[in-house]
Amino acid sequence: MRWVVGWSSTTEGTGRQRSPSHDNYGGSSVGYARSGPGHEEGRDGFEGPTVHPVGAQLLWGDPAPLWAVGDWRPDEVRVVQLDPLTRLAVLGRCGAGDEQLRVGLVAARGGALRHLTAWPGSYTAVAQVGRRTTVVGDLAGARPVFHTAWAGGTAYATAALPLADLIEAQLDIGHLAALLACPDSPEALGDGTPYKGVRRVPPGHALVLRDGTRDIIGYEPTASLAVSAPQLQPEKAVEGIRSALVEAVRTRLAAPRHAPDHGLGGLDPGPVPGMGPAHRRAARGGPAPGIGADLSGGSASATLALLAAGLPGMPGTPLGHGTGGGERLLAVTFNDLVTDDNRVREAELERAHAIAANPRLRHIVVAAGEEALPYADLAGGPLTDEPGPALVTAERHRHRLAVGGADHLVGHGARQVLDAHPARLADLLMDRRRRHLLRPVSALARADKASAQALFIPFTVYRAARRLARTSYREGLEAAAGQLRATAFPVVDDTPGPALPAGVGGAVDASLAALTWCRPGPAARWLTGEALAEVSVRLQAAAVRPQGLAQRPGERRAAAALARHAADHRVFEQAAEVRSQRLHAPFLDNQVVRACRALPEALRVQPGARASVLRAVLAGAGVRELPPGWGATSHAAHAAAVRAGLRASAGPLLELFDAPLLADAGLVEARVVRAALHGAANGRALPLDGLAELVSTEVWLRRLLARRGTCWTGSAAPRQRAVAGGVARGPGL
């Protein structure tokens, strides 16, 4: 795991003697920590202790030090400086040149923080101007920023666990309850984390520190609720998406190549009977040199793969082999041999093979059996910063990524930035665009043509959208709080397909449930009444705050869904991490998110909007021939794999919940969860996403309690790691 950490102190009140060696920085001494040579305890009349992150690279020193921790590549850490008091650090993959970084730093010095987020790529920017330090998060939330009060000042980091170690934080059980009950509700989650005292900066905001005091400000312009924002023409909006995606992919292609370190100098050990080079490399646990991409046959991954293969320039290798024209991009397709839905799997494979016929693509199909099903090998795996559903599928993803490229493109986030959240239908009604509702509600009716109630679906959806448009933010949150207190949740089938509340399950049910300001998550049905009551209190408190009054329901719900997905993607990166590999999700880049937000709502809500937009993007890039069925969804195949994984791992899962930590914390009852797992493994219609959240949270808690060591060292390092000493079985958890 890679992270950035620093802090800012108060100028007075530390009770420490100033160190003369710091006067050239123009700031006060830091009473609680020192960094860099010559700042040890007792030197220069300074009596303060030292604290350093383990394995850190110092980017700049006092009075507000900054470190990069982990296996950062040299080209992923860039620092530009105008003078000793004005400097900018950019960490990650950024497409800006040094001169552009200097211009952005000058703009940030004047308060224009948005300039620091306008470059292609995915990165974290930290600007220091005099005694003011600004840490800028991204729009989606894939590059989060956390902060906590510490030693009279404020410490910040791009990971929550190091800050929890720093302050010896205990678990925040209320946040875990909210994460399970309402995972996509910012009102329930707030700015909290699983660690008490560690807070999160919301997406689209920046943390501004001055002498230890902190302020959180937004850098994106907000639209008026009374007057809808001017919308681009569909053609211009799609052109903007194409330009942003091309620049995002080009930024990855333009970066230096890195050879994975396999412990053998990067050399293939030679022929092994029955194993090709890709299989031998996967067995060694390292990716291939150069650029790779997922190729699932779907629209998002195929778009990135075709753009990367068609752009000028070569994926290449760091050793110089194959850098001539026509160097091929490594495209990886996952083939699940265990699931029962062979028809869907074969259709995806056919589309992937057709797309891989591009002469600049080198196609690899990764076949997997039971060892790569969801819920496999939960006992192993790294500790992630936070819990997330990706923990139950990490082994499945790692199986695929191990044969990918050292820099690997994934299509995560495309659905969240391009698709229309069902609540956007209410936004159209608020703008008096009723005619734009005709096609989406008609598509839902056609999808449910076998149902006797299909004729009533358009009227049902329209009434739900009108009801949401007429419901205030406060009323919506209070209704959700009341629903949590009722603790009566209907059983909903997870398989795709339309339905109505009167007993039909599927797409229509999901759309109707999403036409609210806030709704319980799929795991809420298994939480205890006490846990749901605590989350209900959080929603009641949020209802009286004016934070959501300036947004439309569809806009707010879509932003919340994107933030939740970005947080899950970050857990996915950490859980499925392959050594020497970097995962890139261009759809979560700032510029791509901005371009997708400019897409007119009337175009978003049309059936198949995502596939049609990406088809137009590829056409603008010169790719016009796509296989039949391109853009089809894969929900059915995913649900089938999850059910197969539940059946294969039923024994270990039931054993996991014999004495779960979640039950010790008062969040669930063990027998209820065991009954749900047993029923889902036997084919009962239950929300599989909710079970995945419960299992992943229990696995995360066990890994957290089993960890050893801390993220800090030095004479004043924390005496115990995060949550140690206060985590025990029983109510004390």
ZAMARGU-4260 file (C-alpha; in steps of 0.2 Angstrom, whole numbers, plus 5000, padded with zeros to 4 digits):
<rodrens>
0) 5000/5000/5000 | 5006/5017/4995 | 5001/5033/5005 | 5006/5051/5008 | 5007/5058/5026
5) 5011/5075/5034 | 5006/5087/5047 | 5004/5105/5052 | 5007/5112/5069 | 5001/5127/5079
10) 5014/5141/5080 | 5011/5143/5099 | 5006/5132/5114 | 5018/5118/5111 | 5028/5122/5126
15) 5044/5118/5117 | 5060/5128/5113 | 5062/5134/5095 | 5076/5126/5085 | 5087/5139/5077
20) 5091/5128/5062 | 5072/5130/5057 | 5073/5149/5055 | 5077/5148/5036 | 5060/5140/5033
25) 5051/5155/5041 | 5040/5145/5052 | 5039/5140/5070 | 5046/5124/5077 | 5035/5109/5078
30) 5034/5104/5096 | 5028/5086/5094 | 5039/5079/5080 | 5055/5083/5070 | 5060/5076/5053
35) 5076/5076/5043 | 5094/5076/5049 | 5099/5087/5064 | 5082/5086/5072 | 5085/5072/5084
40) 5080/5073/5102 | 5091/5085/5112 | 5099/5093/5097 | 5100/5112/5096 | 5091/5115/5112
45) 5076/5106/5106 | 5068/5093/5118 | 5054/5086/5108 | 5052/5068/5103 | 5054/5061/5085
50) 5041/5052/5075 | 5043/5045/5057 | 5033/5034/5046 | 5041/5017/5043 | 5049/5016/5026
55) 5046/5034/5021 | 5054/5045/5009 | 5055/5063/5015 | 5048/5076/5002 | 5051/5091/5012
60) 5055/5095/5030 | 5049/5106/5044 | 5039/5116/5049 | 5025/5105/5040 | 5034/5089/5034
65) 5028/5078/5020 | 5033/5060/5017 | 5029/5047/5003 | 5027/5030/5011 | 5028/5013/5001
70) 5034/5007/4985 | 5032/5023/4975 | 5040/5023/4958 | 5052/5037/4954 | 5041/5045/4941
75) 5026/5044/4952 | 5033/5057/4965 | 5036/5074/4958 | 5040/5090/4968 | 5042/5108/4960
80) 5047/5123/4970 | 5046/5142/4967 | 5055/5147/4983 | 5058/5139/5000 | 5041/5143/5006
85) 5031/5139/4990 | 5031/5121/4983 | 5020/5108/4976 | 5021/5089/4977 | 5011/5078/4965
90) 5010/5059/4968 | 5003/5047/4956 | 5000/5047/4938 | 4999/5065/4931 | 5000/5071/4913
95) 5006/5089/4917 | 5024/5094/4913 | 5035/5103/4926 | 5030/5120/4919 | 5012/5116/4920
100) 5014/5111/4938 | 5023/5128/4942 | 5008/5137/4934 | 4996/5127/4944 | 5006/5131/4960
105) 5005/5150/4956 | 4986/5148/4954 | 4985/5139/4970 | 4995/5152/4979 | 4981/5164/4974
110) 4967/5152/4980 | 4962/5144/4963 | 4963/5126/4969 | 4954/5119/4954 | 4969/5121/4943
115) 4978/5108/4953 | 4964/5095/4948 | 4963/5100/4929 | 4977/5089/4923 | 4974/5072/4915
120) 4978/5057/4926 | 4975/5051/4944 | 4985/5059/4958 | 4986/5068/4974 | 4992/5086/4975
125) 4999/5094/4991 | 5004/5113/4990 | 5013/5122/5003 | 5012/5141/5002 | 5021/5149/5017
130) 5012/5143/5033 | 4997/5136/5023 | 4997/5118/5017 | 4983/5112/5005 | 4979/5094/5001
135) 4968/5092/4986 | 4957/5076/4984 | 4949/5070/4968 | 4931/5072/4962 | 4927/5053/4963
140) 4935/5048/4979 | 4947/5036/4973 | 4961/5047/4979 | 4954/5051/4997 | 4962/5062/5010
145) 4960/5059/5029 | 4965/5070/5043 | 4965/5069/5062 | 4969/5081/5077 | 4986/5077/5084
150) 4998/5085/5096 | 4991/5102/5095 | 4989/5102/5076 | 4983/5092/5062 | 4990/5076/5054
155) 4984/5071/5036 | 4987/5056/5025 | 4980/5047/5010 | 4976/5032/5021 | 4966/5031/5037
160) 4975/5017/5045 | 4992/5026/5048 | 4983/5040/5056 | 4973/5028/5067 | 4990/5021/5072
165) 4997/5038/5075 | 4983/5043/5088 | 4980/5025/5094 | 4962/5026/5088 | 4949/5013/5093
170) 4936/5006/5081 | 4920/5017/5077 | 4907/5004/5078 | 4893/5017/5073 | 4902/5020/5057
175) 4903/5001/5053 | 4884/5000/5057 | 4881/5015/5045 | 4893/5007/5032 | 4882/4991/5032
180) 4865/4999/5034 | 4867/5013/5021 | 4883/5011/5012 | 4879/5024/4998 | 4872/5037/5010
185) 4884/5051/5014 | 4871/5057/5027 | 4873/5041/5037 | 4892/5040/5034 | 4896/5058/5036
190) 4915/5061/5036 | 4919/5047/5047 | 4930/5032/5045 | 4931/5015/5054 | 4943/5023/5066
195) 4937/5035/5080 | 4945/5053/5077 | 4950/5050/5059 | 4940/5060/5047 | 4938/5059/5028
200) 4938/5074/5016 | 4923/5073/5005 | 4926/5071/4986 | 4928/5087/4977 | 4935/5096/4992
205) 4952/5101/4998 | 4960/5101/5016 | 4968/5118/5020 | 4979/5119/5035 | 4987/5134/5043
210) 4997/5133/5059 | 4988/5117/5063 | 4970/5123/5061 | 4960/5115/5047 | 4947/5120/5035
215) 4938/5110/5021 | 4933/5119/5005 | 4925/5113/4989 | 4934/5118/4973 | 4920/5113/4961
220) 4906/5126/4956 | 4889/5122/4962 | 4873/5123/4951 | 4858/5132/4957 | 4843/5122/4962
225) 4830/5134/4956 | 4838/5136/4938 | 4845/5120/4929 | 4863/5122/4923 | 4865/5125/4905
230) 4868/5109/4896 | 4879/5105/4881 | 4873/5098/4865 | 4875/5079/4865 | 4887/5079/4851
235) 4899/5091/4860 | 4897/5082/4877 | 4902/5065/4869 | 4916/5074/4860 | 4922/5080/4877
240) 4921/5063/4884 | 4931/5056/4870 | 4945/5069/4872 | 4946/5066/4891 | 4947/5047/4889
245) 4960/5049/4875 | 4971/5060/4886 | 4968/5049/4901 | 4975/5034/4892 | 4988/5044/4883
250) 4995/5049/4900 | 4997/5031/4905 | 5005/5027/4888 | 5017/5041/4890 | 5024/5036/4907
255) 5041/5027/4909 | 5040/5008/4908 | 5045/4998/4923 | 5051/4980/4923 | 5043/4969/4936
260) 5055/4962/4949 | 5052/4943/4949 | 5068/4940/4960 | 5076/4933/4945 | 5082/4949/4936
265) 5066/4949/4926 | 5072/4933/4916 | 5061/4918/4912 | 5068/4903/4920 | 5066/4893/4905
270) 5053/4880/4898 | 5042/4871/4910 | 5032/4857/4903 | 5014/4862/4900 | 5017/4880/4905
275) 5019/4895/4893 | 5028/4911/4897 | 5012/4919/4904 | 5009/4905/4915 | 5026/4904/4922
280) 5026/4923/4925 | 5009/4921/4934 | 5017/4907/4945 | 5031/4918/4950 | 5018/4931/4955
285) 5023/4946/4944 | 5014/4955/4929 | 5021/4957/4911 | 5032/4972/4906 | 5023/4986/4897
290) 5004/4991/4896 | 4990/4979/4899 | 4971/4980/4899 | 4956/4971/4904 | 4945/4964/4890
295) 4929/4957/4896 | 4919/4959/4881 | 4910/4973/4889 | 4909/4991/4883 | 4920/5000/4897
300) 4935/4988/4896 | 4934/4986/4877 | 4934/5005/4875 | 4950/5007/4885 | 4959/4993/4877
305) 4955/4999/4859 | 4960/5017/4863 | 4976/5011/4871 | 4980/5000/4856 | 4975/5013/4843
310) 4984/5029/4850 | 5000/5034/4843 | 5015/5028/4853 | 5019/5010/4859 | 5016/5001/4875
315) 5034/4995/4874 | 5045/4988/4887 | 5058/4995/4899 | 5071/4985/4891 | 5068/4992/4874
320) 5062/4976/4866 | 5047/4977/4854 | 5046/4996/4854 | 5045/4998/4836 | 5029/5001/4827
325) 5015/4989/4829 | 5020/4984/4847 | 5004/4975/4854 | 4994/4979/4870 | 4992/4964/4882
330) 4973/4961/4883 | 4967/4949/4897 | 4950/4940/4897 | 4944/4930/4912 | 4935/4914/4908
335) 4926/4906/4923 | 4924/4888/4920 | 4914/4884/4935 | 4898/4895/4933 | 4882/4887/4926
340) 4878/4901/4914 | 4888/4895/4899 | 4878/4905/4887 | 4882/4922/4894 | 4900/4917/4897
345) 4902/4910/4879 | 4894/4926/4872 | 4907/4937/4882 | 4921/4926/4876 | 4916/4928/4858
350) 4915/4947/4859 | 4932/4948/4867 | 4940/4937/4854 | 4932/4948/4840 | 4938/4964/4848
355) 4956/4956/4850 | 4957/4953/4832 | 4964/4970/4832 | 4982/4968/4826 | 4989/4979/4840
360) 4981/4968/4854 | 4989/4952/4861 | 4975/4942/4869 | 4977/4931/4884 | 4962/4921/4891
365) 4964/4916/4909 | 4954/4901/4913 | 4949/4898/4931 | 4941/4885/4942 | 4935/4884/4960
370) 4951/4892/4966 | 4945/4909/4959 | 4927/4909/4964 | 4921/4923/4975 | 4924/4919/4994
375) 4939/4908/4990 | 4954/4910/5001 | 4947/4922/5014 | 4960/4917/5027 | 4974/4925/5017
380) 4976/4942/5009 | 4983/4959/5014 | 4975/4971/5027 | 4966/4985/5018 | 4963/5002/5024
385) 4945/5000/5026 | 4932/4985/5023 | 4924/4983/5006 | 4915/4970/4996 | 4931/4967/4985
390) 4938/4957/5000 | 4927/4942/4995 | 4932/4943/4977 | 4951/4948/4979 | 4958/4931/4974
395) 4947/4930/4959 | 4954/4947/4953 | 4972/4943/4958 | 4971/4927/4947 | 4967/4938/4932
400) 4978/4953/4936 | 4994/4942/4939 | 4995/4939/4920 | 4992/4957/4916 | 5004/4971/4912
405) 5015/4981/4924 | 5003/4995/4921 | 4985/4988/4919 | 4969/4997/4913 | 4953/4993/4921
410) 4935/4999/4916 | 4930/5002/4934 | 4918/5017/4936 | 4911/5018/4919 | 4894/5013/4925
415) 4894/5026/4939 | 4900/5041/4928 | 4890/5037/4912 | 4874/5029/4917 | 4859/5038/4924
420) 4854/5035/4942 | 4835/5031/4943 | 4833/5047/4954 | 4838/5057/4939 | 4820/5054/4932
425) 4815/5066/4947 | 4827/5079/4941 | 4819/5079/4923 | 4802/5082/4931 | 4809/5096/4941
430) 4815/5104/4925 | 4798/5100/4917 | 4805/5088/4904 | 4791/5075/4905 | 4793/5069/4887
435) 4811/5063/4891 | 4804/5050/4903 | 4794/5041/4889 | 4809/5030/4883 | 4816/5024/4900
440) 4799/5019/4907 | 4794/5011/4891 | 4810/5001/4891 | 4806/4995/4909 | 4789/4989/4903
445) 4797/4980/4888 | 4809/4971/4899 | 4794/4965/4910 | 4783/4960/4896 | 4780/4943/4903
450) 4772/4950/4919 | 4754/4954/4921 | 4757/4971/4928 | 4769/4976/4914 | 4756/4988/4907
455) 4756/4998/4924 | 4775/5000/4925 | 4776/5017/4916 | 4763/5024/4928 | 4771/5017/4943
460) 4788/5023/4939 | 4781/5040/4934 | 4772/5042/4951 | 4787/5037/4960 | 4798/5050/4951
465) 4785/5063/4954 | 4784/5059/4972 | 4803/5061/4974 | 4803/5077/4964 | 4790/5084/4977
470) 4799/5077/4992 | 4811/5088/5001 | 4828/5083/5007 | 4823/5083/5025 | 4807/5073/5022
475) 4817/5060/5012 | 4830/5057/5026 | 4816/5056/5039 | 4807/5043/5029 | 4823/5033/5028
480) 4826/5034/5046 | 4809/5028/5050 | 4811/5014/5038 | 4827/5008/5047 | 4817/5009/5064
485) 4804/4998/5056 | 4817/4984/5054 | 4805/4975/5041 | 4814/4973/5024 | 4806/4963/5010
490) 4816/4949/5002 | 4822/4954/4985 | 4828/4943/4971 | 4846/4948/4966 | 4844/4941/4948
495) 4842/4954/4934 | 4824/4956/4928 | 4810/4968/4930 | 4797/4969/4944 | 4785/4978/4954
500) 4783/4980/4973 | 4768/4968/4972 | 4779/4953/4971 | 4789/4955/4955 | 4808/4956/4957
505) 4821/4964/4947 | 4825/4980/4937 | 4809/4989/4941 | 4810/4985/4959 | 4828/4992/4959
510) 4823/5008/4950 | 4808/5011/4962 | 4819/5008/4977 | 4832/5020/4970 | 4819/5034/4968
515) 4822/5041/4985 | 4833/5053/4994 | 4841/5039/5004 | 4837/5020/5006 | 4844/5006/5017
520) 4857/4995/5009 | 4856/4976/5006 | 4864/4971/5022 | 4853/4981/5033 | 4840/4967/5034
525) 4853/4957/5045 | 4858/4971/5057 | 4851/4971/5075 | 4838/4983/5080 | 4851/4993/5091
530) 4863/4995/5076 | 4849/5001/5065 | 4842/5013/5078 | 4860/5021/5079 | 4860/5024/5060
535) 4842/5031/5061 | 4848/5044/5073 | 4862/5048/5061 | 4850/5051/5047 | 4838/5061/5059
540) 4853/5073/5063 | 4858/5075/5045 | 4840/5079/5040 | 4841/5096/5050 | 4857/5101/5042
545) 4857/5111/5026 | 4870/5101/5016 | 4859/5093/5003 | 4847/5108/5000 | 4857/5115/4986
550) 4856/5098/4975 | 4843/5089/4966 | 4839/5072/4971 | 4846/5063/4956 | 4862/5073/4956
555) 4865/5070/4974 | 4861/5051/4973 | 4872/5049/4957 | 4887/5058/4966 | 4885/5047/4982
560) 4885/5031/4971 | 4901/5037/4962 | 4909/5040/4979 | 4904/5023/4986 | 4911/5015/4970
565) 4927/5024/4971 | 4930/5019/4989 | 4926/5001/4984 | 4938/5003/4970 | 4952/5009/4982
570) 4949/4993/4993 | 4950/4983/4977 | 4967/4990/4973 | 4974/4986/4990 | 4965/4968/4991
575) 4970/4962/4974 | 4987/4970/4973 | 5000/4961/4963 | 5018/4966/4966 | 5026/4978/4954
580) 5009/4982/4946 | 4999/4998/4945 | 4980/4997/4941 | 4973/5012/4932 | 4955/5017/4931
585) 4954/5031/4919 | 4935/5033/4921 | 4938/5039/4939 | 4950/5053/4933 | 4945/5071/4937
590) 4944/5076/4919 | 4934/5061/4914 | 4922/5063/4928 | 4920/5082/4923 | 4917/5077/4905
595) 4904/5064/4909 | 4895/5076/4921 | 4892/5087/4906 | 4882/5074/4897 | 4864/5080/4896
600) 4852/5071/4908 | 4840/5068/4893 | 4853/5057/4885 | 4859/5048/4900 | 4841/5041/4904
605) 4840/5033/4887 | 4841/5014/4887 | 4858/5008/4882 | 4865/5026/4885 | 4882/5020/4891
610) 4885/5008/4876 | 4880/5021/4864 | 4891/5035/4871 | 4906/5024/4871 | 4902/5018/4854
615) 4902/5036/4848 | 4919/5039/4858 | 4927/5024/4848 | 4920/5030/4832 | 4928/5047/4835
620) 4944/5038/4838 | 4943/5029/4822 | 4936/5012/4829 | 4919/5009/4820 | 4918/4990/4819
625) 4912/4982/4835 | 4905/4964/4837 | 4887/4960/4839 | 4880/4962/4857 | 4894/4974/4862
630) 4888/4984/4877 | 4878/4969/4885 | 4878/4969/4904 | 4886/4955/4914 | 4875/4955/4930
635) 4869/4937/4927 | 4886/4930/4925 | 4892/4939/4941 | 4877/4933/4951 | 4880/4915/4945
640) 4898/4916/4950 | 4894/4923/4967 | 4881/4909/4970 | 4894/4896/4965 | 4906/4903/4977
645) 4894/4903/4991 | 4891/4884/4988 | 4909/4880/4986 | 4914/4890/5002 | 4898/4887/5013
650) 4908/4877/5026 | 4922/4890/5029 | 4909/4904/5029 | 4898/4896/5042 | 4913/4893/5052
655) 4918/4911/5050 | 4901/4916/5058 | 4902/4903/5072 | 4908/4917/5084 | 4909/4933/5073
660) 4917/4949/5079 | 4902/4958/5071 | 4891/4949/5084 | 4902/4954/5098 | 4901/4972/5093
665) 4882/4971/5093 | 4879/4973/5074 | 4872/4956/5069 | 4866/4940/5077 | 4877/4925/5072
670) 4863/4913/5069 | 4853/4925/5058 | 4869/4927/5047 | 4872/4909/5046 | 4854/4905/5041
675) 4856/4918/5027 | 4872/4911/5021 | 4865/4893/5021 | 4849/4899/5012 | 4859/4909/4999
680) 4870/4894/4995 | 4855/4883/4992 | 4848/4896/4980 | 4836/4906/4990 | 4832/4924/4984
685) 4843/4935/4995 | 4853/4951/4991 | 4870/4944/4988 | 4878/4961/4989 | 4872/4962/5007
690) 4880/4946/5011 | 4896/4951/5003 | 4897/4966/5014 | 4894/4957/5030 | 4907/4944/5026
695) 4920/4957/5020 | 4918/4967/5036 | 4920/4952/5047 | 4936/4946/5037 | 4942/4964/5038
700) 4940/4965/5057 | 4949/4948/5059 | 4964/4954/5049 | 4964/4970/5058 | 4965/4962/5075
705) 4978/4949/5069 | 4990/4963/5062 | 5007/4966/5071 | 5017/4981/5071 | 5013/4999/5068
710) 5015/5012/5054 | 5027/5023/5064 | 5044/5023/5072 | 5054/5034/5083 | 5057/5039/5101
715) 5039/5045/5102 | 5030/5032/5091 | 5013/5026/5097 | 5014/5014/5112 | 5001/5002/5103
720) 4995/5000/5086 | 4977/5006/5080 | 4963/4998/5090 | 4974/4987/5101 | 4970/4986/5119
725) 4952/4991/5116 | 4946/4977/5104 | 4941/4962/5114 | 4926/4950/5113 | 4911/4957/5121
730) 4903/4974/5122 | 4920/4982/5124 | 4922/4980/5105
</rodrens>
